[in-house]
Amino acid sequence: QLQLVESGGGLVQPGGSLRLSCAASGFTLNDDAIGWFRQAPGKEREGVSCITHSGGSTNYADSVKGRFTISRDNAKNTVYLQLNSLKPEDTAVYYCAVRRLALRGCGLSTGPYDLWGQGTQVTVSS
């Protein structure tokens, strides 16, 4: 019954934008840190961004800093990742994940996250 569902992925040209959504069902995100991760073919899953339970703090990987923005709307039980100035190197399956009952900030390593969505494909190509 507990699940995360990503949406908003697709094919976009370099320099374009997408907004990814991660909707939680079966539970609420109010006390959870949320992370966005991505995995390209043949590569390890890597952290992209994360946001604390209240939205008071965020972190970004160096590769996306200044281009991506994470946000959350706890009233809608949803987290977003705005992807701007997209590059071909951003092509990957993007996953959202939650670290349950996390009140101490957030990080970009996969280990602490408890629940994962199934991912949404982002392809950046001309």
C-alpha positions, 0 to 999 in steps of 0.5 A, a space after each residue: 500500500 505504501 508507494 511512490 510514483 514518479 511522472 513527468 519524464 519524457 524526451 526533451 531537446 538539449 537546453 529544454 526543461 521538464 518537471 518531474 513529480 513524485 506522488 506518495 500514496 498510502 502514507 504522508 511525507 511530512 516527516 520524511 526526507 526525499 531524494 531524487 536519484 538517477 541511473 544511466 545504463 551501465 552506471 551506478 545509481 547516483 544522488 541528484 538532489 534531496 530535500 528535508 522534511 520541512 523543505 528548509 534545506 536542500 542539497 544538489 549534486 555538483 553536476 546539476 547545481 544551478 540547473 535543477 530545483 527540488 521542492 515539495 508540497 506536503 499538502 499534496 503529498 508530492 515532491 517535484 524536481 524541476 530540470 532546466 538547461 538539460 544536457 544529454 548527460 542528464 539522460 537516465 531513469 530518475 527515481 524518487 525515494 524517501 527516508 522515513 522519519 528523517 528530521 536531521 537533514 538529507 544526503 545523496 547516498 542511496 543507503 539511508 533511503 527506505 522506499 523507492 519509486 519505479 522511476 521515470 525515463 528522462 531522455 535528452 537528445 536532439 
